[in-house]
Amino acid sequence: MFYYLYMLSDWVSEFRVFRYITVRAVFGAGTAFFLILVLGPWVIKKLRTLNIGQYERKEEAPPLYVLHGKKEGTPTMGGLMIIAAIIISTFLWAIPSNRFIWIVLATMCFMGLVGFWDDYTKVAKKHSKGVRARTKFFVEVAWCVIVMIVLVNLPETKGKACQLMVPFMKEPLITDMGVVLGFLFMALVVIGACNAVNLTDGLDGLAIGCSASVGFSYFVMAYVAGHSAFAEYLRIPYIRGAGELAVFCGCLLGACLGFLWYNCHPAKVFMGDTGSLAIGGSLGMVAVLVKQEITLIIVGGVFVMEAMSVILQVLSFRLRGKRIFAMAPIHHHFEMKQWSETQVTVRFWVLSIIFALLGILTMKIR
């Protein structure tokens, strides 16, 4: 909305700054941060009134309940205010007609709705198990089918939707994977990101802090991908209109920092699956749209560690009858090794920042 103020720059020269993506991204981040900071106490109070609280696993993980049992009853579904803050700030500062913005916002809202369904089921049943994983997976795949149909028909993405870009290479590794393989790859990225962020969301401030650094990294990548001169210089795919995704990433970054204000230890609110699936889905979709899907493995290194620890733990137990980690995801393993919750969280934040910077560096080394 504020983008169009630049049309008045002939009368008020200061309005010229609203043409610049970086300026609007910073203002978007500030707006999202401010919205959550102001609305946070009211939302938390409302969630308490509605008795929407966290349920800790007693039967499945007794050692974990000893550490986290005191968190039971803490308001959850705080992801609703993250989604609301991002939507409002994005509409205020991004170009409303940009198709990439609509695709990412729609993905974020859809995945957030799936997470809300899961959270509501847990609250209603008073149990840590919500919607069946198979059901959630089917619904997420269905959404990816819709998005793929859109991408192969949009002029901006038609020729790139089925390309496979790899870090450190100037040209696509595969110029045309075909619609089927292209869809499978896209679905793997988006759904994988959703579930990786969801698995990371187990300690106060852990997932939201790591999401902030990943959001910053993709702010840079989106800006470069939408800037013809920078894209040509760095030899990465130029995608007309993708620069507006930098505004979205700025809003996401601001929302993450705002939510961290209330989610840091001891947390006053949890984002739940509502927030983790929404954030993961939107980050995965941004990676797809700017053709930096593989780079997400580097940038989201902490998320990858968390997801891989669960996969390896399950495989090891089923094949060998033995566990690799004291508990999975891996952040609980370190808790079992007598690391405090704050130590695990801050150290993982440090790793996430390092991974984010390494991901940005891959754009230069080609």
Secondary structure, 3 states (H helix, E strand, C coil): CHHHHHHHCCCCHHHHHHHCHHHHHHHHHHHHHHHHHHHHHHHHHHHHHCCCECCCCCCCCHHHHHHHHHHCCCECCCHHHHHHHHHHHHHHHCCCCCHHHHHHHHHHHHHHHHHHHHHHHHHHHCCCCCCCHHHHHHHHHHHHHHHHHHHCCCCCCCCCCCCECCCCCCCCCECCCHHHHHHHHHHHHHHHHHHHHHHHCCCCCHHHHHHHHHHHHHHHHHHHHCCHHHHHHHCCCCCCCHHHHHHHHHHHHHHHHHHHHHHCCCCCCCCHHHHHHHHHHHHHHHHHHCCCCCHHHHHCHHHHHHHHHHHHHHHHHHHHCCCCCCCCCHHHHHHHCCCCHHHHHHHHHHHHHHHHHHHHHCCCCC
